Amino acid sequence: MIENELTFHGGKNIALLPIALFIISCSLFFSVYHVFDLTALAMWAFIAIMIGAVFSRNVNEYWRAVVSQGIGSEMAVTIATILLVIGMYAKMIAQSGVADSFALLASHLGLHDGAFTLFTFVAVCVVSTATGTSIGTLFTAFPVFYPSGILLGADPVVLASAILCGAIFGDNIAPISDTTVASASTQSYTHRRGSAEIAGVVAARFPFAIVSALIACVFFYLFGTHSGPVPSLPVTHHDQASWRSLWMLVPMAVLLLVAMKTRNIFKAIPSGICAGIVIGLLAGIFHLQDIFTLDNGNAGGFLYKGFSGMVSTILFVLSLFGIIGILRASNTMERISSAICRSRLAQSSRGAEWCIAVGSIVATALVGGVTSASILAFGPVASEIGARRSLHPYRRAVLLDCFAMTLAAILPFLSAFIFIVTAIISSLHKDYPFINDVNPIALSLTSFYPLALFVVMSFAIVVGWGRRYENSRGEAVTQPEKE
């Protein structure tokens, strides 16, 4: 139980009112009015929070939960900080023209249509696995692969999904991913001290992730070709300057190497920015005024534009975390999880696995697709459910993490992943006029990796693929020990 739990006039379920109102507003924005404005969504999120406050029995505690457990939480502030830093890097990459150069290079290599979409998915999988951050990968990959792919005949929606799925794959499988760490650390051994080892969890998860990725590869290749007219690469981009822009792939390599070595995104991104500025100046890609300038009372340059361009996304993220703070302080997620734990379904091994799966999906949906938050929130409950049926911590961690990465992570009107992707695409339109906004529903329906992962993991539960039990020494065995 949570001390000073939030209570509401009208009962406990009123705690769900802010998130319900927020989902309705998102549905109206996207489906009815076709508006993709994160600042407006953030405003409506705060309106939903204010409406929820009317029903709170203790308004002071209500707003304290919004701020301290939501907007001011370490995770919310960390994500906002990452977005600000990555915004500068993403704008630098976009302004360098590397996307046009990459399109030119891929065209010479014969990569186009569905083949480029498939190539993009695989490449982003590698990038995301190396960095261990899905959000960072999205902002790194979109400026390079998305404009290039559209110029080479890739379907815009499926290409965006390929980048998103590649980012989710790395978050799912990378040893340095926060979700990997969270899923492993929350699954405790029953017969010895400690929690699941990260290396063991990654090894146990690998077969499911690879099979799902291979299935996704087939769909990305088959559906990755644009059926409409393809924009032409301007003739002015076929010059030496365009080819020189390929040097800007070096800062990406620097970012990846630093991320792999330090496992710290706050060290990796500034390294990429510094390398990009130096290389851009030496190669003649940038001039000093392109980096930052003050002219006629206005600030300019890609550093400023990238920083300021993230404001609407950050406002949205913080508003969503404000709603999450209410769910945490009202004990809503724990009540839902506990109800699952007490159900008759949880009384068998297969049933317990389904309970972990459903609980992970529900928790992820309630926190807006922020998988690390849902895993940390539901992880202890999943550990208890699995331990009662002697499921090994590796198995519990695999189910917890993998199902969090499936349906709830790509909900069109709630997932932070979907909102971030639509925001990035909208921001790229300023530099690439041929880029149009994408429909969040279409983006979700073509997110083949999470969809395939859901099918694969469901199959694994039904047939018992990969199911391991914990024996009296804490070892993984195929059959439970008799009591």
Residue pairs with C-beta under 8 A, 6 or more apart in sequence:
1 331
1 334
2 328
2 329
2 331
2 334
4 61
4 329
5 329
5 330
5 331
6 15
6 56
6 57
6 58
6 61
6 62
6 65
6 326
6 329
6 330
6 331
7 56
7 57
7 58
7 330
8 14
8 15
8 52
8 55
8 56
8 57
8 330
9 55
9 56
9 57
10 55
12 330
12 332
12 335
14 52
14 55
15 52
15 326
15 327
15 330
15 332
16 327
16 332
17 48
17 51
17 52
17 55
18 45
18 48
18 49
18 51
18 52
18 323
18 326
19 48
19 323
19 326
19 327
19 366
21 44
21 47
21 48
21 51
21 52
22 44
22 45
22 48
22 320
22 323
22 414
23 413
23 414
25 41
25 44
25 45
25 48
26 41
26 413
26 414
27 413
29 35
29 36
29 37
29 40
29 41
29 44
30 36
30 412
30 413
30 439
30 440
30 441
31 441
36 422
36 423
36 426
36 437
37 312
38 312
38 313
38 315
38 316
38 419
38 423
39 311
39 312
39 315
39 316
41 316
41 319
41 419
42 312
42 315
42 316
42 318
42 319
43 319
45 316
45 319
45 320
45 322
45 323
46 319
46 322
48 323
49 66
49 319
49 322
49 323
49 326
52 62
52 326
53 59
53 62
53 63
56 62
61 329
62 326
62 329
65 325
65 326
65 328
65 329
65 330
66 322
66 325
66 326
67 322
67 325
68 325
69 324
69 325
69 328
69 329
70 76
70 321
70 322
70 323
70 324
70 325
70 326
70 328
71 318
71 319
71 321
71 322
71 325
73 321
73 324
73 325
75 321
75 370
75 372
75 373
76 317
76 318
76 321
79 135
79 317
80 314
80 317
80 318
81 266
82 133
82 135
82 136
82 265
82 266
82 269
83 135
83 139
83 310
83 313
83 314
83 317
84 307
84 310
84 314
85 266
85 269
85 270
85 273
86 135
86 136
86 139
86 140
86 269
86 310
87 139
87 306
87 307
87 308
87 309
87 310
88 273
88 302
88 303
88 306
88 307
89 139
89 140
89 251
89 255
89 269
89 272
89 273
89 276
89 306
90 139
90 140
90 142
90 143
90 306
90 424
91 143
91 302
91 303
91 305
91 306
91 309
92 248
92 251
92 273
92 276
92 277
92 280
92 302
92 303
92 306
93 99
93 140
93 143
93 144
93 248
93 251
93 252
93 276
94 143
94 302
94 428
94 431
95 286
95 290
95 302
95 431
96 245
96 248
96 276
96 280
96 285
96 286
97 237
97 241
97 242
97 245
97 248
97 285
98 143
98 144
98 245
98 246
98 248
98 249
99 143
99 144
99 145
99 146
99 147
99 148
99 432
100 147
100 148
100 151
100 233
100 237
100 242
100 245
101 242
101 243
101 244
101 245
101 246
101 248
102 144
102 145
102 148
102 246
102 249
103 147
103 148
103 149
103 151
103 152
103 233
104 233
104 237
104 238
104 242
104 243
105 246
106 112
106 116
106 119
106 148
106 152
107 152
107 233
111 119
111 152
112 152
112 153
112 154
113 152
113 153
113 154
113 224
113 225
113 226
114 154
114 220
114 221
114 222
114 223
114 224
114 225
115 221
115 224
116 148
116 149
116 152
116 153
116 154
116 159
116 224
117 149
117 154
117 155
117 158
117 159
117 162
117 220
117 221
117 224
117 225
118 162
118 217
118 220
118 221
118 224
120 141
120 145
120 149
120 154
120 159
120 162
120 163
120 166
121 162
121 163
121 165
121 166
121 216
121 217
121 220
121 449
122 166
122 217
123 141
123 145
123 166
124 137
124 141
124 145
124 162
124 163
124 165
124 166
124 167
124 169
124 170
125 166
125 169
125 170
125 213
126 170
127 137
127 140
127 141
127 166
127 170
127 252
127 256
128 134
128 137
128 166
128 167
128 168
128 169
128 170
128 171
128 174
129 169
129 170
129 173
129 174
130 170
130 174
130 256
130 259
130 260
131 137
131 140
131 170
131 174
131 176
131 255
131 256
131 259
131 260
131 265
131 268
132 170
132 171
132 174
132 175
132 176
132 177
132 178
132 180
132 259
132 263
133 170
133 171
133 177
133 178
133 259
133 265
134 167
134 168
134 170
134 171
134 177
134 417
135 167
135 420
136 259
136 265
136 268
136 269
137 166
137 167
137 170
138 163
138 164
138 167
138 417
138 420
138 421
138 424
139 424
140 252
140 255
141 163
141 166
141 167
142 160
142 163
142 421
142 424
142 425
142 428
143 428
144 249
144 252
145 159
145 163
146 156
146 159
146 160
146 163
146 425
146 428
146 435
147 428
147 431
147 432
147 434
147 435
149 159
150 156
150 159
150 226
150 230
150 231
150 432
150 434
150 435
151 230
151 231
151 232
151 233
151 434
152 230
153 225
153 226
153 230
154 224
154 225
154 226
155 223
155 224
155 225
155 226
155 227
156 226
156 435
156 436
156 438
157 438
157 439
157 442
157 443
157 446
158 220
158 223
158 224
158 446
159 224
160 421
160 425
160 438
160 443
161 220
161 443
161 446
161 447
161 448
162 220
162 224
163 421
164 410
164 417
164 418
164 421
164 443
164 447
165 216
165 220
165 447
165 448
165 449
165 450
166 449
167 417
168 405
168 409
168 417
168 447
168 449
168 450
169 209
169 213
169 449
170 177
171 177
171 179
171 371
171 405
172 179
172 180
172 205
172 209
172 401
172 402
172 405
172 453
173 180
173 202
173 205
173 206
173 209
174 180
175 198
175 199
175 202
176 263
178 372
179 371
179 372
179 375
179 401
179 404
179 405
180 198
180 201
180 202
180 401
181 198
182 372
182 375
182 376
182 379
182 401
183 196
183 201
183 375
183 379
183 397
183 398
183 400
183 401
183 404
184 195
184 196
184 197
184 198
184 201
184 393
184 397
185 195
185 196
185 379
186 195
186 375
186 376
186 379
186 380
186 382
186 383
186 397
186 400
187 195
187 196
187 201
187 379
187 382
187 383
187 386
187 393
187 394
187 396
187 397
187 400
188 194
188 195
188 383
188 387
188 393
189 195
189 196
189 393
189 470
189 474
190 387
190 390
190 470
190 474
191 470
191 471
191 472
191 473
191 474
192 473
192 474
195 393
196 393
196 394
196 396
196 397
200 394
200 476
201 393
201 394
201 397
201 398
201 401
204 394
204 395
204 397
204 398
204 466
204 468
205 397
205 398
205 401
205 402
207 466
208 398
208 402
208 453
208 456
208 457
208 460
208 466
209 402
209 453
211 452
211 456
212 449
212 452
212 453
212 455
212 456
213 449
213 452
215 448
215 452
215 455
215 456
216 448
216 449
216 452
219 448
219 452
220 448
223 446
231 434
241 284
241 285
244 283
244 284
244 285
245 285
247 279
247 280
247 283
247 285
248 276
248 279
248 280
248 285
250 275
250 279
251 272
251 273
251 275
251 276
251 279
252 272
254 271
254 272
254 275
255 268
255 269
255 271
255 272
255 275
256 268
258 267
258 268
258 271
258 272
259 265
259 267
259 268
262 268
277 286
277 291
279 285
280 286
280 290
281 287
281 288
289 300
289 301
290 301
290 302
291 301
291 302
291 303
292 299
292 300
292 301
292 303
292 304
293 299
293 300
293 301
294 300
309 427
312 423
313 419
313 420
313 423
316 419
316 423
317 416
320 368
320 370
320 416
323 368
324 366
324 367
324 368
324 370
324 373
326 332
327 333
327 366
327 367
328 377
332 366
333 363
333 366
333 367
333 377
333 378
334 377
334 381
336 359
336 362
336 363
336 366
337 359
337 362
337 363
337 377
337 378
337 381
338 381
340 346
340 355
340 358
340 359
340 362
340 381
340 385
341 355
341 381
341 384
341 385
343 355
344 351
345 351
345 352
345 354
345 355
346 352
346 355
346 385
346 388
346 389
348 389
349 389
349 390
349 391
349 467
349 469
349 480
350 461
350 462
350 464
352 385
352 386
352 388
352 389
352 391
353 386
353 391
353 395
353 399
353 461
353 467
354 461
355 385
356 382
356 385
356 386
356 396
356 399
356 400
356 403
357 399
357 403
357 457
357 458
357 461
359 378
359 381
359 382
359 385
360 374
360 375
360 378
360 382
360 399
360 400
360 401
360 403
360 404
360 408
361 403
361 404
361 406
361 407
361 408
362 408
363 374
363 375
363 377
363 378
363 404
363 408
364 370
364 371
364 374
364 404
364 408
364 409
365 408
365 411
365 414
366 374
367 373
367 374
367 377
368 414
368 415
368 416
369 408
369 409
369 410
369 411
369 414
369 415
369 416
369 417
369 418
370 416
371 401
371 404
371 405
371 409
374 404
374 408
375 400
375 401
375 404
378 400
379 400
382 396
382 399
382 400
383 393
383 396
385 396
386 393
386 395
386 396
386 399
387 396
387 470
389 480
390 469
390 470
390 480
390 481
391 467
391 468
391 469
391 470
392 468
392 469
392 470
392 476
392 477
393 470
394 468
394 476
395 466
395 467
395 468
395 469
395 476
398 466
399 457
399 461
402 453
402 457
403 454
403 457
405 450
405 453
406 450
406 451
406 453
406 454
406 457
407 450
407 451
407 454
408 414
408 415
409 415
409 417
409 450
410 417
410 418
410 443
410 444
410 447
410 450
410 451
411 418
411 444
412 418
412 440
412 441
412 443
412 444
413 440
415 444
418 440
418 443
418 444
419 440
421 438
421 443
422 437
422 438
422 440
422 443
425 435
425 437
425 438
426 437
428 435
429 435
429 436
429 437
459 465
460 466
460 467
467 478
468 476
468 477
468 478
469 476
469 477
469 478
469 479
469 480
469 481
470 476
470 477
471 477
471 481
472 481
